[in-house]
Amino acid sequence: MAPALVVACILWGLPRLRRAGRAAPGARLEAFMLVVAGVVVLLAGLVYFGRDGKIATYAALVVVQGTLAWWLHRRR
């Protein structure tokens, strides 16, 4: 679950660094959604490939979490 957490922290934290001082409502929910999406992708990769650590799983992780972060950012 560490890759999901790291990517979620990066995608959640970087936009907030640019807007220092302004706390967005629902920020914790956004972080939670990013982590959950990442864990789901990692579990799906584990089930599909039968083992952990496949590059395709990590690529899907970045695509899914990146798309979700983009959507959440555009929604505001």
C-alpha positions as CSV (number, residue, x, y, z in Angstrom):
1,M,0.0,0.0,0.0
2,A,3.0,2.3,0.2
3,P,3.0,3.2,-3.5
4,A,-0.6,4.2,-3.3
5,L,0.0,6.3,-0.3
6,V,3.1,8.0,-1.7
7,V,1.5,8.9,-5.1
8,A,-1.7,10.1,-3.3
9,C,0.4,12.3,-1.0
10,I,2.2,13.8,-4.0
11,L,-0.9,14.4,-6.0
12,W,-2.8,15.8,-3.0
13,G,0.0,17.9,-1.6
14,L,1.5,19.6,-4.7
15,P,-1.5,21.8,-5.6
16,R,-1.8,22.9,-2.0
17,L,1.8,24.1,-1.9
18,R,1.0,26.5,-4.8
19,R,-1.9,27.9,-2.8
20,A,-0.3,28.2,0.6
21,G,-2.5,29.5,3.3
22,R,-5.8,28.5,1.8
23,A,-7.3,25.3,3.1
24,A,-9.8,23.8,0.7
25,P,-13.0,22.4,2.2
26,G,-13.1,18.6,1.8
27,A,-9.3,18.2,1.5
28,R,-9.2,15.2,3.8
29,L,-11.9,13.5,1.8
30,E,-9.9,14.1,-1.4
31,A,-6.8,12.6,0.2
32,F,-8.9,9.6,1.4
33,M,-10.4,9.1,-2.1
34,L,-6.9,9.1,-3.7
35,V,-5.6,6.6,-1.3
36,V,-8.6,4.3,-1.6
37,A,-8.4,4.5,-5.4
38,G,-4.7,3.6,-5.3
39,V,-5.3,0.6,-3.0
40,V,-8.1,-0.7,-5.2
41,V,-5.8,-0.5,-8.3
42,L,-3.0,-2.3,-6.4
43,L,-5.3,-5.0,-5.3
44,A,-6.7,-5.4,-8.8
45,G,-3.2,-5.8,-10.1
46,L,-2.4,-8.4,-7.5
47,V,-5.5,-10.4,-8.4
48,Y,-5.0,-10.1,-12.1
49,F,-1.3,-10.8,-12.3
50,G,-1.1,-13.1,-9.3
51,R,1.8,-11.2,-7.8
52,D,2.8,-7.7,-6.6
53,G,5.2,-5.3,-8.2
54,K,4.3,-5.4,-11.9
55,I,5.1,-2.2,-13.8
56,A,1.7,-2.3,-15.5
57,T,0.1,-2.1,-12.0
58,Y,2.2,0.9,-11.1
59,A,1.4,2.5,-14.4
60,A,-2.3,2.0,-13.8
61,L,-1.9,3.4,-10.3
62,V,-0.5,6.6,-11.6
63,V,-3.1,6.9,-14.4
64,V,-6.0,6.3,-12.0
65,Q,-4.8,8.5,-9.2
66,G,-3.7,11.2,-11.6
67,T,-7.1,11.2,-13.4
68,L,-8.9,11.3,-10.1
69,A,-6.8,14.1,-8.8
70,W,-7.3,16.1,-12.0
71,W,-11.1,15.6,-11.8
72,L,-11.2,16.6,-8.1
73,H,-9.1,19.7,-8.9
74,R,-11.3,20.7,-11.8
75,R,-14.5,20.2,-9.8
76,R,-13.7,23.1,-7.5
